């Protein structure tokens, strides 16, 4: 099974300001990936975790300074 899988990134455990654990890592040089527990889950048919993509903080800082990417 491992032969047909493609590694995307590594993830690190972090804690948010409320003490909740989440996973995060860089997907590309300009994109970050976050896996957060679904704290709004009401039914078993809803996902346990939600994956978010966002522009990396470095890219956001460069854009706010008007720097070339």
Secondary structure, DSSP 8 states (H G I E B T S, - for coil): -GGG-------EEEE-TTS-EEEEEESSSSEEEEEEE-TT--STTS-SEEEEEEE-HHHHHHHHHT---
